[in-house]
Amino acid sequence: FLGWYPYAVRAGRRLLSEEKFDAVLTTAPPFTVHWIGRALRKGGGPPWIADFRDAWTKMPGYDHNALQLAIERPMEKSVLRRANHVLATTEPTAREFLEIDPSLAGKISTIPNGYDPAAYECLPPYQKGQRLRLAFTGTRFFGQDVGKFLESLNGWASGRRRDEIRLAYAGPDSADLKAAAKNTPAGELLETQGYLSHGATAAFQRQSDVLVLPLYDDFSSHRFLPGKLFEYLASGRPILCIANPGSESAKIVSRAKAGWVVSPGDETALRERLDKIWSDWEAGRLETSSDAAWIEENFSRPRQTARLAQILSMVSKVS
């Protein structure tokens, strides 16, 4: 991404010379944009906010070799030091940035990912179907092992009315998951939807009985918040979160009273929870009493935009 750096800096400086701006906001990845923001600020530009949608050198799943780290760590530290304000999406990421540069104290904020209320406000209410449908939507990465959950679901479903139990998957990897489960008993329980539009995904979530968040990778689940979690919360359907209880996702599900948390590898607890889900579904009372006000206050895009506006207003006063 470095190839576009000089051109972007030149374009930014031209804009700054033609018009007055109160602040510059750079959002990454790609992390080159923060280096561009640094150059504009260093060149006499307005106050600068560096928005990290992902961590940089400590981002889970990013394989840094020794040469990359030797180059990028000083770049990262320089961005953190020179930015007037830094935004992170999770508290663990914010803490890691503070460890890199303790001078960030007082000029770093956390604004998590969130959801668009408009995508869910006009959807019809949930209606119980003929099958218990546990659903997963979106991409599978950072320990989101749908296949592993499917194996557990298959073991639990033995001896039950298997034709009434389905794990429904809507996402870009549907074909890969279906191929992996083909010709196995677990494959009988898998229902793939393929890729759906954002609106169709929201409707799919609303009509699912339970939304599954299988975070089996303990390292990633402690530091990473899947974007689907916030859409799950917006849907109003119960969430079955398989994650370490101390992870960020598990804390949010528990605080929001939006479902249940089961530790990875605890098959007994998972079976017991599935038993309860099954009995509640049969009785037509598979619901949660989620804290809708707390969810809206912390994760709805309008509220998050208001928080960002406050930070922009504060930073723009910096000379």
Backbone hydrogen bonds, N-H to C=O, Kabsch-Sander energy under -0.5 kcal/mol:
donor,donor_aa,acceptor,acceptor_aa,energy
4,W,1,F,-1.1
5,Y,2,L,-1.5
8,A,4,W,-2.5
9,V,5,Y,-2.5
10,R,6,P,-2.1
11,A,7,Y,-2.4
12,G,8,A,-2.6
13,R,9,V,-2.6
14,R,10,R,-1.9
15,L,11,A,-2.2
16,L,12,G,-2.4
17,S,13,R,-1.6
18,E,14,R,-1.3
19,E,15,L,-1.8
24,V,47,P,-2.7
26,T,24,V,-0.5
26,T,49,I,-2.5
28,A,51,D,-2.3
33,V,30,P,-1.4
34,H,31,F,-1.1
35,W,31,F,-1.0
36,I,32,T,-1.9
37,G,33,V,-2.4
38,R,34,H,-2.4
39,A,35,W,-1.9
40,L,36,I,-2.2
41,R,37,G,-2.3
42,K,38,R,-2.8
43,G,39,A,-1.6
44,G,41,R,-1.7
45,G,40,L,-2.2
49,I,24,V,-3.0
50,A,85,H,-2.5
51,D,26,T,-3.5
51,D,49,I,-0.7
52,F,50,A,-0.7
52,F,87,L,-2.9
53,R,28,A,-3.1
53,R,51,D,-0.8
54,D,28,A,-0.8
59,M,56,W,-1.7
62,Y,59,M,-1.8
63,D,61,G,-0.7
64,H,62,Y,-1.1
65,N,63,D,-0.5
69,L,65,N,-2.5
70,A,66,A,-2.2
71,I,67,L,-1.5
72,E,68,Q,-3.5
73,R,69,L,-2.3
75,M,71,I,-1.0
76,E,72,E,-3.1
77,K,73,R,-2.5
78,S,74,P,-2.2
79,V,75,M,-2.1
80,L,76,E,-2.4
81,R,77,K,-2.1
82,R,78,S,-2.3
83,A,79,V,-2.3
84,N,48,W,-1.9
85,H,48,W,-1.3
86,V,107,K,-2.1
87,L,50,A,-2.6
88,A,109,S,-2.2
94,A,90,T,-1.9
95,R,91,E,-2.6
96,E,92,P,-2.2
97,F,93,T,-2.2
98,L,94,A,-1.9
99,E,95,R,-1.8
100,I,96,E,-1.8
101,D,97,F,-2.5
104,L,101,D,-2.2
105,A,102,P,-1.7
107,K,104,L,-3.2
109,S,86,V,-2.5
111,I,88,A,-2.5
111,I,109,S,-0.6
115,Y,299,F,-2.1
119,A,116,D,-1.7
120,Y,117,P,-1.8
121,E,117,P,-1.9
122,C,118,A,-0.6
123,L,120,Y,-1.1
132,L,164,E,-3.5
133,R,131,R,-0.8
134,L,132,L,-0.6
134,L,166,R,-2.7
135,A,210,V,-3.0
136,F,168,A,-2.4
138,G,170,A,-2.5
141,F,139,T,-0.6
144,Q,141,F,-0.5
145,D,143,G,-1.9
145,D,214,P,-0.9
146,V,144,Q,-1.3
149,F,145,D,-1.6
150,L,146,V,-2.5
151,E,147,G,-1.8
152,S,148,K,-1.8
153,L,149,F,-2.8
154,N,150,L,-2.4
155,G,151,E,-2.1
156,W,152,S,-2.3
157,A,153,L,-2.2
158,S,154,N,-0.7
158,S,155,G,-0.7
160,R,157,A,-2.4
162,R,160,R,-2.0
164,E,161,R,-2.6
165,I,162,R,-1.6
166,R,132,L,-2.5
167,L,189,L,-3.1
168,A,134,L,-2.9
168,A,166,R,-0.6
169,Y,191,E,-2.7
170,A,136,F,-2.3
171,G,169,Y,-0.5
171,G,194,G,-0.6
174,S,171,G,-1.2
177,L,173,D,-2.2
178,K,174,S,-2.6
179,A,175,A,-2.4
180,A,176,D,-2.0
181,A,177,L,-1.6
182,K,178,K,-0.8
184,T,181,A,-1.4
187,G,181,A,-0.6
187,G,184,T,-1.1
188,E,184,T,-0.5
188,E,185,P,-1.3
189,L,186,A,-1.8
190,L,187,G,-0.8
191,E,167,L,-2.6
193,Q,169,Y,-3.2
194,G,169,Y,-0.7
201,T,197,S,-2.5
202,A,198,H,-2.1
203,A,199,G,-1.9
204,F,200,A,-2.3
205,Q,201,T,-2.6
206,R,202,A,-2.3
207,Q,203,A,-1.6
208,S,205,Q,-1.3
209,D,133,R,-1.6
210,V,133,R,-1.6
211,L,238,P,-2.8
212,V,135,A,-3.6
213,L,240,L,-2.7
215,L,213,L,-1.2
215,L,242,I,-2.2
216,Y,143,G,-2.6
216,Y,214,P,-1.1
218,D,216,Y,-0.9
221,S,217,D,-2.5
222,H,218,D,-1.3
223,R,219,F,-0.7
223,R,220,S,-1.0
224,F,220,S,-1.9
229,L,226,P,-1.4
230,F,226,P,-0.5
230,F,227,G,-0.8
231,E,227,G,-1.0
232,Y,228,K,-2.9
233,L,229,L,-2.2
234,A,230,F,-1.8
235,S,231,E,-1.8
236,G,232,Y,-0.8
236,G,233,L,-0.7
237,R,232,Y,-0.6
239,I,258,A,-1.9
240,L,211,L,-2.9
241,C,239,I,-0.8
241,C,260,W,-3.0
242,I,213,L,-2.3
242,I,240,L,-0.6
243,A,241,C,-0.9
243,A,262,V,-1.4
247,S,244,N,-2.6
248,E,221,S,-0.9
249,S,221,S,-0.7
251,K,247,S,-2.2
252,I,248,E,-2.0
253,V,249,S,-2.5
254,S,250,A,-2.4
255,R,251,K,-2.8
256,A,252,I,-2.7
257,K,254,S,-0.9
258,A,253,V,-2.1
260,W,239,I,-2.7
262,V,241,C,-2.7
266,D,263,S,-1.9
267,E,265,G,-1.6
270,L,266,D,-2.1
271,R,267,E,-2.6
272,E,268,T,-2.3
273,R,269,A,-2.2
274,L,270,L,-2.6
275,D,271,R,-2.5
276,K,272,E,-1.9
277,I,273,R,-2.6
278,W,274,L,-2.6
279,S,275,D,-2.4
280,D,276,K,-2.6
281,W,277,I,-2.5
282,E,278,W,-2.6
283,A,279,S,-1.7
284,G,281,W,-1.2
285,R,280,D,-2.9
287,E,285,R,-1.7
290,S,288,T,-0.6
291,D,256,A,-2.8
292,A,290,S,-1.6
295,I,291,D,-2.3
296,E,292,A,-2.5
297,E,293,A,-2.4
298,N,294,W,-1.9
299,F,295,I,-2.4
300,S,296,E,-1.5
301,R,115,Y,-2.5
304,Q,300,S,-2.3
305,T,301,R,-2.8
306,A,302,P,-1.8
307,R,303,R,-1.7
308,L,304,Q,-2.3
309,A,305,T,-2.4
310,Q,306,A,-1.9
311,I,307,R,-1.9
312,L,308,L,-2.8
313,S,309,A,-2.5
314,M,310,Q,-2.2
315,V,311,I,-3.0
316,S,312,L,-2.5
317,K,313,S,-0.5
317,K,314,M,-0.9
318,V,315,V,-2.2
